[in-house]
């Protein structure tokens, strides 16, 4: 098999590599086998010279620039994105609506299809961002977003793999009935993690920068072979000692080097072989060995297979596996321990023998370290099972006791990772997705959600895409019916909703709010509606809430109440308050009533809330603001309320609604005199004075003598108690009725209607209306003084103090 089989020492299989390769080399080391040819009986006969290695490695001298990796469309897109302030965020922004669309599309019975779609969406964005990163640089913000989405894609892949398996196990009734089944389940979890980590590495396998074609020849160590041939022809000695034999163990046995170029080629080959093995691509690694003229090395990677001879029970079939597997494994372990060997060569045989320490020496990332530990755990479980079944070879006893007796658990693995002295690894273990992956592997959802809680309480805001991932992860867990920390779920969802509101993702908010408990959902969506200032999109926000199953009536009510109760104004006596202009906050209170007007079914509530807002404005004499609110309420509101009730009820209107209608009418009566409020101060009266005086007198009397009990007094006393409303209405009577009385008194006096002015005393003192109860002592004193002025005026006219003719 070896090109140098005619040289001294060739074919002498005395050292570890020879022992590892013996099953193949003995079959292939025949005179009829040409260099580089494939023996028809060799176990490597299926590892043909495919184009795989040619397509995987790109020569540095090919002259391709970065842009040649991408289509024109991708290049144009990346150029457009680079013009953005944050190209990474701009490119990935569509993930937010796309994730929601996927969530809505897939029912709970298709949860794993949903996870597959999440992966697809992330991968598409990763591909787009790759070209942007090449232009913007690895230290750009875009590179950070690109890396984060790569990690998210990997995490979704892990979750899909593990939970698809766990759900399947949960469907089997007697899955944990015995320890054997439990061990089997644990083994599959370990293997799933290994497969997942290898799939991640496989995705990156095309990133190699080494030029494999440089040494990809069918002759092994051709530079050393050439030097040996030259020495043989010339008979001169080497200036630098080289090996004199070319069997696989010669450099180690003779303690002599290969030619410089061969050593460099071997180092690069071994590094890339390890990368292939790390990616779970052992067969590709064997093909690469064969392409490079090292079929013996390919054979050393074959020895892990269990021996099986089917010919004992059936017709002639190929024998499978390695009958000397025990020897092979012991040799792999010893090679991994050999410090003189290349560190990647040691790592290769470490991965095959379960020797952890040399394997960790070449691990460059958190994923590499986790893979190394889980690879060793899988190896350990396999060997223990073989030993317990009596299938293990005696040579296994030569392995260290700590390997044979190791009792690895997933918890111990992650404790070990935390204890690693490599600063790089320690830093990486703090990365959010690595922590998520850890808890997902452990199946520790309580621990995961405690981490979520800690992240949310830190001062540094979480990346938006991480918060999106956390939200959809908890929704996935919910769909499986898993027990979760509800308070943390609420916090995560609220944080994500706040993010969507901040980024003006209006169409997305309702669906995620609907995942909150009903009371919390009402508060959150009401807070969101407060931020919606564009009238044209308000109806859509309410429609989205309806589609999401939210309580729109409760939400709109809360929006109005929140706004109207902000900047609480105390009800004060009118003599201490001056009318001021409408402020910005006043305009917000006027505008907020619109939320209750989109749906006619909310008309009763709109009446109640508008009344409450107007009460506050009237208390501070902001009559223009009160009129603005009044004008918002549709004129047909009272008819609409009665129609809605009469359509399905035979009883009278609810007391709350009937009282709200009456209050609305009271406010309307009060606002009607506003246009005459300056009438009393006019010095030059027009010819229409009498008409105007009659008009204002009528309007004020409509308030003072409001029918059925009085102004701002409920007719129905069987309504739900509302102490605040009753206090405000009573306060408004004390604030407004004396004011109107004095206004009317001034109008009558200024128009010389003193006798009518005196009749006000009868109305105020009447036990039927009891208006005297809303006057303070000071107001009554002033009122009597004003009446005295009218009496004196009447006396000056020759009438009695009440305006009647004097009796002679």
C-alpha positions in Angstrom: 0.0 0.0 0.0 2.8 2.4 0.8 4.7 4.1 -2.0 8.0 3.4 -0.3 7.4 -0.2 0.4 10.8 -1.1 -1.1 12.7 1.1 1.2 14.4 -0.2 4.4 11.9 -0.5 7.3 8.8 -0.2 5.1 5.9 -2.4 6.3 7.5 -3.0 9.7 4.5 -2.6 11.9 5.9 -2.3 15.4 4.6 1.0 16.8 1.2 2.5 17.5 0.3 3.7 14.1 1.2 0.4 12.6 -1.0 -1.4 15.2 -3.9 0.9 14.4 -3.5 0.4 10.7 -2.6 -3.3 10.7 -6.0 -4.7 9.6 -5.9 -2.6 6.4 -2.1 -2.5 5.7 -1.8 -6.3 6.0 -4.6 -6.7 3.4 -3.2 -4.0 1.1 0.6 -4.5 1.4 0.9 -6.8 -1.6 3.1 -6.7 -4.6 0.1 -6.5 -6.9 -1.2 -3.3 -5.3 0.2 -0.2 -6.9 0.9 3.0 -5.1 -2.3 4.8 -4.4 -4.5 2.0 -5.8 -7.5 0.7 -3.8 -7.4 -2.9 -2.7 -10.6 -4.7 -3.6 -10.8 -6.3 -0.2 -9.9 -3.2 1.8 -12.5 -1.9 4.3 -11.9 1.5 2.8 -13.0 0.3 -0.7 -16.1 2.5 -0.5 -14.2 5.7 0.2 -13.8 6.6 -3.5 -12.1 9.6 -4.9 -15.2 11.8 -4.9 -15.2 15.5 -5.7 -16.1 16.3 -2.2 -12.7 17.4 -1.1 -12.2 19.4 -4.3 -15.4 21.3 -3.8 -14.8 21.9 -0.1 -11.4 23.6 -0.3 -10.7 26.7 -2.2 -7.2 27.5 -3.3 -5.7 30.8 -2.1 -4.3 31.4 -5.6 -7.7 31.1 -7.3 -7.9 34.9 -7.3 -11.5 35.0 -6.0 -12.5 38.1 -4.1 -15.1 38.2 -1.4 -17.9 39.5 -3.6 -17.6 36.4 -5.8 -19.2 34.3 -3.1 -22.5 36.1 -3.5 -25.0 36.7 -6.3 -25.6 40.2 -7.8 -28.9 40.5 -5.9 -27.1 39.8 -2.6 -24.3 42.2 -3.4 -26.8 44.9 -4.3 -28.8 44.3 -1.1 -25.6 44.5 1.0 -24.7 47.7 -0.6 -28.1 49.2 0.2 -27.9 48.0 3.8 -24.5 49.6 4.3 -26.1 53.0 3.8 -28.2 52.4 6.9 -27.0 53.7 10.3 -27.1 50.2 11.7 -27.0 47.7 8.7 -27.3 44.6 10.9 -30.5 45.8 12.6 -32.0 47.0 9.3 -31.4 43.7 7.6 -32.8 41.6 10.5 -35.7 43.9 11.4 -38.1 41.8 9.3 -37.6 38.8 11.7 -40.1 40.4 14.1 -43.1 40.2 11.8 -41.9 37.0 10.1 -41.7 35.2 13.5 -45.2 36.3 14.3 -46.5 35.2 10.9 -45.0 31.8 11.5 -46.4 31.6 15.0 -49.9 32.4 13.7 -49.6 30.0 10.7 -48.6 26.9 12.7 -51.1 25.3 15.1 -50.0 23.8 18.4 -50.0 20.4 16.7 -47.3 21.5 14.3 -44.8 22.9 16.9 -41.7 21.3 15.3 -42.6 22.6 11.9 -42.7 26.0 13.5 -39.2 25.5 15.0 -38.0 24.4 11.5 -39.4 27.6 10.1 -37.7 29.7 12.8 -34.4 28.1 11.8 -35.0 28.9 8.1 -35.8 32.5 8.9 -32.7 32.9 11.0 -30.5 31.3 8.4 -31.8 33.5 5.6 -30.8 36.6 7.6 -27.4 35.1 8.5 -26.8 34.6 4.7 -27.8 38.2 3.9 -25.7 39.6 6.8 -22.6 37.5 5.8 -22.0 39.7 2.7 -22.6 42.9 4.8 -20.1 41.7 7.4 -17.5 41.1 4.8 -17.8 44.8 3.7 -18.4 46.4 7.1 -15.8 44.4 9.0 -15.7 41.9 11.8 -15.7 44.5 14.5 -18.9 46.3 13.2 -22.3 46.2 14.9 -23.5 44.2 12.0 -21.0 41.4 12.8 -22.5 41.3 16.3 -26.0 40.9 14.9 -24.8 38.3 12.5 -23.1 36.3 15.3 -26.2 36.6 17.5 -28.5 35.2 14.8 -26.1 32.4 14.1 -26.2 31.5 17.8 -30.0 31.7 17.7 -30.2 29.4 14.7 -28.0 26.9 16.5 -30.1 27.1 19.6 -33.4 26.5 17.7 -31.7 23.5 16.1 -30.7 22.1 19.5 -34.2 22.6 20.9 -35.8 21.0 17.9 -33.6 17.9 18.2 -33.8 17.5 21.9 -37.5 18.2 22.4 -38.6 16.2 19.4 -36.9 13.2 21.1 -38.2 14.1 24.5 -41.8 14.4 23.3 -41.5 11.1 21.6 -40.2 9.5 24.8 -43.1 11.1 26.8 -45.6 9.5 24.4 -44.3 6.0 25.3 -46.2 4.8 28.3 -43.5 2.7 30.1 -40.5 4.6 29.1 -38.9 4.8 32.7 -40.0 1.4 34.0 -36.4 0.1 34.4 -32.9 1.4 34.7 -31.8 0.0 31.4 -34.3 2.2 29.6 -33.2 5.2 31.6 -29.6 4.7 30.6 -30.6 4.3 27.0 -32.5 7.6 27.2 -29.5 9.3 28.7 -27.2 7.9 26.0 -29.5 9.3 23.3 -29.5 12.7 24.9 -25.7 12.7 24.9 -25.6 11.6 21.3 -28.1 14.2 20.2 -26.0 16.9 21.7 -22.9 15.5 19.9 -24.8 15.4 16.6 -26.0 19.0 17.1 -22.5 20.3 17.8 -21.1 18.4 14.9 -23.8 19.8 12.6 -22.8 23.3 13.7 -19.2 22.6 12.8 -20.3 21.1 9.5 -22.0 24.3 8.6 -18.6 26.1 9.0 -16.5 23.5 7.3 -16.2 25.5 4.2 -14.4 28.3 6.1 -11.0 26.6 5.9 -8.3 28.9 4.4 -5.6 26.2 4.0 -4.9 25.1 0.5 -5.5 21.3 0.7 -4.6 20.9 -3.0 -1.0 21.8 -2.1 -0.4 18.4 -0.6 -3.4 16.4 -2.0 -1.2 13.9 -3.9 -1.4 10.2 -4.1 2.1 9.8 -2.7 2.7 10.2 1.0 5.6 12.3 2.1 6.8 12.8 -1.4 9.4 15.4 -0.5 11.1 13.1 2.0 10.8 10.2 -0.5 12.5 12.4 -3.1 15.3 13.3 -0.7 15.9 9.6 0.1 16.1 8.7 -3.6 18.6 11.5 -4.2 20.8 10.3 -1.3 20.6 6.7 -2.6 21.7 7.8 -6.1 24.4 10.2 -4.9 25.6 8.3 -1.9 26.0 11.5 0.1 24.9 12.1 3.6 22.1 14.5 4.6 23.1 17.9 5.9 20.0 17.7 8.1 19.1 14.3 9.5 15.9 12.8 8.0 14.1 9.5 8.5 15.6 6.6 6.6 12.4 4.6 6.5 8.9 5.6 5.4 6.5 3.4 7.3 3.9 5.3 9.3 5.9 5.0 12.6 9.3 5.9 11.2 9.5 9.5 12.4 8.5 8.6 15.9 10.5 5.4 16.1 13.7 6.9 14.6 13.2 10.2 16.3 14.1 11.8 13.0 12.1 14.4 11.1 10.4 14.4 7.7 11.4 16.9 5.1 10.3 20.5 6.0 7.5 20.6 3.4 6.2 17.3 4.4 6.1 18.3 8.0 4.2 21.4 7.1 1.8 19.4 4.9 1.2 16.9 7.7 0.5 19.6 10.2 -2.1 21.2 7.9 -3.6 17.8 7.1 -3.9 16.8 10.7 -5.6 20.1 11.6 -8.1 19.7 8.8 -8.7 16.0 9.6 -9.6 17.0 13.1 -11.9 19.7 11.8 -13.7 17.1 9.7 -14.0 14.7 12.7 -15.2 17.6 14.9 -17.9 18.1 12.3 -18.9 14.4 12.4 -17.5 13.9 8.9 -15.3 10.8 9.6 -15.8 9.3 6.1 -14.8 12.6 4.5 -11.7 12.6 6.7 -10.8 9.1 5.5 -11.3 10.1 1.9 -9.0 13.1 2.4 -6.3 10.8 3.9 -6.6 8.5 0.9 -6.3 11.4 -1.5 -3.1 12.4 0.3 -1.6 9.0 0.0 -2.2 8.1 3.7 -4.6 5.2 3.4 -3.1 3.7 6.5 -4.2 6.8 8.4 -7.7 6.4 7.0 -7.7 2.9 8.4 -6.8 4.1 11.9 -10.1 6.1 11.8 -12.1 2.9 11.0 -11.3 0.8 14.1 -14.1 2.1 16.3 -16.8 -0.1 14.7 -18.0 -3.1 16.6 -17.1 -6.5 15.1 -20.0 -8.4 13.6 -19.9 -11.6 11.6 -23.4 -12.3 10.1 -22.1 -15.5 8.3 -22.8 -17.6 11.4 -26.5 -17.4 11.0 -27.1 -16.5 7.4 -25.7 -16.7 3.9 -22.3 -15.3 3.0 -22.2 -11.6 3.8 -19.5 -9.0 4.4 -18.0 -9.0 7.9 -18.4 -5.7 9.7 -16.3 -3.9 12.2 -12.9 -4.4 13.9 -12.2 -7.8 15.6 -9.3 -6.2 17.4 -11.2 -3.2 18.6 -9.8 -3.4 22.1 -6.2 -3.2 20.9 -7.1 -0.4 18.6 -8.7 1.6 21.4 -5.8 1.1 23.8 -3.4 2.2 21.0 -5.5 5.3 20.4 -5.4 6.2 24.0 -1.6 5.8 24.2 -1.1 7.9 21.1 -3.3 10.7 22.5 -1.0 10.7 25.6 2.2 10.9 23.5 3.4 14.5 23.9 5.8 14.3 20.9 3.0 13.9 18.4 1.2 16.8 16.8 -1.5 18.2 19.0 -4.2 17.7 16.4 -3.1 14.1 15.8 -3.4 13.6 19.6 -6.8 15.2 19.5 -8.0 12.9 16.7 -7.1 9.8 18.6 -8.4 11.4 21.8 -11.8 11.7 20.2 -11.7 8.0 19.2 -10.6 6.7 22.6 -12.4 9.0 25.0 -9.3 10.7 26.3 -10.6 14.1 27.3 -7.5 16.2 28.3 -5.6 16.1 24.9 -8.9 16.8 23.2 -9.6 19.9 25.2 -6.1 21.2 24.3 -7.3 22.0 20.8 -10.7 23.3 21.6 -11.1 26.9 20.6 -14.7 27.7 21.5 -17.4 26.9 24.0 -19.0 24.6 21.4 -15.7 22.7 21.0 -15.4 22.2 24.8 -19.0 20.9 25.1 -18.5 18.6 22.2 -15.3 17.2 23.7 -17.1 16.4 27.0 -20.2 14.9 25.4 -18.1 12.9 22.9 -16.2 11.4 25.8 -19.4 10.7 27.7 -20.9 8.8 24.7 -17.7 6.8 24.4 -17.7 6.0 28.1 -21.3 4.9 28.1 -20.7 2.6 25.1 -17.7 1.0 26.7 -19.5 0.5 30.0 -22.4 -1.2 28.2 -19.9 -3.4 26.4 -18.2 -4.4 29.6 -21.5 -5.1 31.4 -22.6 -7.3 28.5 -19.2 -9.2 28.4 -18.4 -8.0 24.9 -15.4 -5.9 25.9 -11.8 -7.0 25.1 -9.2 -7.7 27.7 -7.1 -4.9 26.3 -9.6 -2.4 27.7 -8.2 -3.2 31.1 -5.0 -1.3 30.1 -6.9 2.0 29.9 -6.6 4.2 33.0 -8.9 3.5 35.9 -10.3 7.0 35.9 -11.6 6.4 32.4 -13.2 3.0 33.2 -14.7 4.2 36.4 -15.7 7.7 35.3 -19.3 8.6 36.2 -20.0 11.5 33.9 -23.2 13.5 34.1 -24.4 16.5 32.2 -24.3 18.6 35.4 -20.6 17.7 35.9 -19.8 18.6 32.4 -21.0 22.1 32.7 -19.4 22.4 36.2 -16.2 21.4 34.5 -16.6 24.0 31.8 -17.1 26.7 34.4 -13.9 25.5 36.1 -11.8 25.6 33.0 -8.8 27.9 33.4 -9.0 29.1 29.8 -10.1 32.8 30.1 -11.6 32.7 26.6 -13.9 29.8 27.5 -14.9 31.4 30.8 -15.8 34.6 29.0 -17.8 32.8 26.3 -19.8 30.7 28.9 -21.3 34.0 29.9 -22.8 34.5 26.5 -26.6 34.4 26.6 -27.2 31.7 24.0 -24.6 29.4 25.6 -26.4 29.7 28.9 -29.7 28.9 27.2 -28.2 25.9 25.4 -26.8 24.7 28.7 -30.2 24.7 30.5 -31.9 23.3 27.4 -29.5 20.3 27.4 -30.0 19.8 31.1 -33.7 20.1 30.8 -33.7 22.6 33.6 -36.4 25.1 32.7 -36.6 26.5 36.2 -32.9 27.4 36.0 -33.3 28.8 32.5 -36.2 31.1 33.6 -34.3 32.3 36.6 -31.5 33.4 34.2 -34.2 35.1 32.1 -35.3 37.0 35.3 -31.8 38.0 36.1 -31.2 39.3 32.6 -34.4 41.4 32.7 -33.4 43.1 35.9 -30.0 44.2 34.8 -29.4 47.8 33.9 -28.0 46.9 30.5 -30.9 46.3 28.0 -31.0 43.0 26.3 -30.4 42.7 22.5 -33.7 43.0 20.7 -33.3 39.7 18.9 -32.4 37.9 22.1 -35.7 39.2 23.6 -37.6 38.0 20.6 -36.0 34.6 20.9 -36.8 34.4 24.6 -40.4 35.2 23.9 -40.9 32.6 21.2 -39.0 30.0 23.3 -41.4 30.3 26.2 -44.4 30.2 23.8 -43.0 27.0 22.4 -42.6 25.5 25.9 -46.2 26.5 26.7 -47.4 24.8 23.6 -45.9 21.5 24.9 -47.7 22.0 28.2 -44.5 22.3 30.2 -44.6 23.9 33.7 -42.9 27.3 33.6 -42.3 30.1 36.1 -45.4 32.2 35.3 -44.1 35.4 36.8 -41.0 35.3 34.6 -43.1 34.5 31.5 -45.1 37.6 32.2 -42.0 39.7 32.6 -40.5 38.4 29.4 -43.6 39.0 27.4 -44.0 42.5 28.9 -40.4 43.3 28.0 -41.0 42.1 24.4 -44.2 44.1 24.1 -42.4 47.2 25.4 -39.7 46.6 22.7 -42.4 46.3 20.0 -44.1 49.5 21.2 -40.8 51.3 21.3 -39.9 50.3 17.7 -43.4 51.1 16.5 -44.2 47.6 15.5 -47.9 48.4 15.8 -49.3 45.4 14.0 -47.4 42.9 16.3 -48.3 44.1 19.7 -51.8 42.6 20.2 -50.8 39.0 19.5 -48.1 39.0 22.1 -50.2 40.9 24.7 -52.9 38.2 24.3 -50.4 35.7 25.7 -50.4 37.6 29.0 -53.0 36.9 31.8 -56.2 38.9 31.0 -55.8 41.5 33.7 -52.2 42.2 32.7 -53.1 42.1 29.0 -55.6 44.8 29.5 -53.1 47.1 31.3 -50.4 46.5 28.7 -52.5 47.1 25.7 -54.1 50.2 27.2 -50.6 51.5 27.8 -49.8 50.8 24.2 -52.9 52.6 22.9 -51.8 55.7 24.9 -48.8 55.9 22.6 -50.9 55.7 19.4 -51.3 59.4 18.4 -52.2 58.9 14.7 -56.0 58.8 14.5 -55.9 56.9 11.2 -54.3 53.8 12.7 -56.4 53.7 15.9 -59.3 51.6 14.4 -56.8 49.0 13.2 -55.2 48.8 16.7 -58.6 48.0 18.1 -59.4 45.5 15.3 -56.1 43.7 16.0 -57.0 43.5 19.6 -60.3 42.0 18.8 -58.7 39.5 16.5 -56.3 38.5 19.2 -59.1 37.9 21.7 -58.4 40.9 24.0 -61.1 42.6 26.0 -61.4 45.7 23.9 -64.1 47.3 26.1 -62.0 47.0 29.3 -58.9 48.2 27.4 -60.5 51.4 25.9 -62.1 52.2 29.3 -58.7 51.9 31.0 -57.0 54.1 28.4 -59.5 56.9 29.0 -59.4 56.5 32.8 -55.6 56.5 32.9 -55.4 59.7 30.8 -58.2 61.6 32.6 -56.8 60.7 36.0 -53.3 61.9 35.2 -52.3 65.3 36.8 -55.2 65.0 39.2 -56.9 68.3 39.8 -58.6 68.9 43.1 -62.2 70.3 43.1 -61.8 73.8 44.5 -64.1 76.7 45.1 -64.8 78.7 42.0 -63.7 82.0 43.7 -60.2 80.6 44.0 -60.0 79.5 40.4 -59.6 81.4 37.1 -60.3 80.0 33.7 -57.1 79.3 31.8 -56.3 78.3 28.3 -56.4 74.7 27.1 -53.1 73.0 27.9 -51.4 70.1 26.0 -52.5 67.7 28.8 -56.0 69.0 28.4 -55.9 68.2 24.7 -54.8 64.7 25.5 -57.8 64.2 27.7 -60.1 65.6 25.1 -58.6 63.4 22.4 -58.6 60.2 24.4 -62.4 59.9 24.4 -62.1 58.9 20.7 -61.1 55.3 21.8 -64.6 54.8 23.0 -66.3 56.0 19.9 -65.2 53.5 17.3 -67.6 50.8 18.4 -71.3 51.8 19.0 -71.4 49.0 21.7 -69.2 51.2 23.9 -71.4 54.3 23.6 -72.6 54.0 27.3 -69.1 53.9 28.5 -68.1 56.8 26.3 -70.9 58.8 28.0 -69.7 58.0 31.5 -66.1 58.7 30.7 -66.8 62.0 28.9 -68.9 63.1 31.9 -66.0 62.3 34.2 -63.6 64.4 32.0 -66.0 67.3 31.8 -66.5 67.3 35.5 -62.8 68.0 36.0 -62.8 70.8 33.4 -65.9 72.4 34.9 -64.3 72.3 38.3 -61.5 74.6 37.1 -63.8 76.7 34.8 -62.2 75.3 31.6 -65.5 75.6 29.8 -64.0 75.6 26.3 -62.2 72.3 27.1 -65.5 70.9 28.5 -67.3 71.9 25.3 -64.7 70.2 23.2 -65.3 67.0 25.1 -69.0 67.4 24.8 -68.8 67.9 21.1 -67.0 64.6 20.8 -70.0 62.6 21.9 -72.2 61.7 19.0 -75.7 63.3 19.2 -77.4 60.0 18.8 -75.6 58.4 21.8 -78.6 58.4 24.1 -80.8 56.9 21.5 -78.1 54.3 20.7 -77.8 53.3 24.3 -81.6 52.9 24.7 -81.8 50.9 21.4 -78.9 48.6 22.4 -80.6 47.9 25.7 -84.2 47.5 24.4 -83.0 45.1 21.7 -82.3 42.3 24.1 -83.8 43.3 27.5 -87.3 43.8 28.9 -86.2 45.6 32.0 -85.4 49.2 32.4 -82.0 50.7 31.5 -79.3 50.0 34.1 -79.1 52.6 36.8 -75.5 53.5 35.9 -76.4 54.2 32.2 -79.6 56.1 33.1 -77.7 58.3 35.6 -74.9 58.9 33.0 -77.5 60.1 30.5 -79.0 62.5 33.1 -75.6 63.8 34.0 -74.8 64.4 30.3 -78.0 66.5 30.0 -77.1 68.4 33.2 -73.7 69.3 31.7 -75.3 70.3 28.4 -77.7 72.6 30.3 -74.8 74.2 32.2 -72.7 74.8 29.1 -75.5 76.5 27.2 -75.2 79.8 29.2 -71.5 80.1 28.4 -72.0 82.4 25.4 -73.8 84.8 27.6 -71.3 84.7 30.5 -70.1 88.3 29.8 -73.6 89.7 29.5 -73.6 91.0 33.1 -70.5 93.2 32.5 -71.8 95.0 29.4 -72.0 98.8 29.8 -73.6 99.6 26.4 -76.6 97.5 25.9 -78.0 96.8 22.5 -81.6 96.9 21.5 -81.8 93.2 21.8 -81.0 93.4 25.6 -84.4 92.2 26.6 -84.3 89.3 24.3 -80.8 88.3 25.5 -81.8 88.7 29.1 -84.8 86.5 28.7 -82.6 83.9 27.0 -79.9 83.8 29.6 -82.5 83.8 32.4 -84.2 80.8 30.9 -80.9 78.9 30.4 -79.8 79.5 34.0 -83.1 78.6 35.4 -82.9 75.3 33.4 -79.8 74.5 35.5 -81.0 75.9 38.9 -84.4 74.2 38.6 -83.3 71.1 36.7 -86.1 68.6 36.6 -86.6 65.5 38.8 -84.4 66.3 41.7 -82.0 69.0 40.7 -78.9 69.6 38.7 -76.1 66.9 39.0 -78.3 64.7 41.2 -78.9 61.1 40.2 -82.5 59.9 39.8 -81.6 56.3 40.3 -80.1 55.4 43.7 -79.8 51.7 42.9 -76.6 52.0 40.9 -73.2 50.6 42.0 -71.7 52.9 44.7 -69.2 55.4 43.2 -68.1 57.7 46.1 -65.7 59.7 43.9 -68.3 60.5 41.3 -70.8 61.5 44.0 -68.3 63.7 45.7 -67.4 65.4 42.4 -71.1 66.0 41.5 -71.8 67.4 44.9 -68.7 69.6 44.6 -69.8 70.9 41.2 -73.2 71.8 42.6 -71.4 73.9 45.3 -69.1 75.4 42.7 -71.4 76.1 39.8 -74.9 76.8 41.2 -73.9 79.8 43.4 -71.9 81.1 40.4 -74.9 80.9 38.1 -77.1 82.4 40.8 -74.9 85.5 41.1 -74.6 85.7 37.4 -78.4 85.7 37.0 -78.7 88.2 39.8 -76.3 90.6 38.1 -78.1 90.2 34.7 -81.4 91.0 36.3 -80.1 93.9 38.3 -78.2 95.4 35.3 -81.4 95.2 33.3 -83.3 96.9 36.2 -85.4 93.8 36.8 -85.0 94.1 40.6 -88.3 92.5 41.4 -87.3 89.4 39.4 -84.0 89.5 41.2 -85.8 89.4 44.6 -87.8 86.3 43.5 -84.4 84.5 43.4 -84.6 84.5 47.2 -87.7 82.4 47.1 -86.1 79.9 44.7 -82.9 79.6 46.8 -84.7 79.2 50.1 -87.3 76.8 48.7 -87.4 73.4 50.5 -88.4 71.9 47.2 -85.1 72.6 45.5 -83.0 73.2 48.7 -80.5 75.3 46.7 -79.5 77.1 49.9 -77.6 73.9 50.9 -75.0 74.5 48.2 -74.2 78.0 49.4 -71.5 78.7 51.9 -72.3 81.2 54.7 -70.2 83.8 53.0 -72.0 83.3 49.7 -75.4 83.6 51.5 -74.2 86.8 53.1 -73.2 88.2 49.7 -76.4 87.0 48.1 -78.5 88.9 50.8 -76.4 92.0 50.3 -77.1 91.9 46.6 -80.8 91.5 47.2 -80.6 94.5 49.5 -79.3 96.5 46.6 -82.3 95.6 44.6 -84.7 96.5 47.4 -83.0 99.9 47.8 -83.4 100.4 44.1 -87.1 99.6 44.3 -87.5 102.0 47.2 -85.8 104.7 45.1 -88.6 104.1 42.5 -91.3 104.6 45.1 -92.0 100.9 45.5 -91.8 98.8 48.6 -88.7 96.6 49.2 -90.3 93.7 47.3 -91.3 95.8 44.3 -94.9 96.2 45.0 -96.9 99.5 45.0 -96.9 101.3 48.4 -100.2 101.2 50.2 -101.3 104.7 51.2 
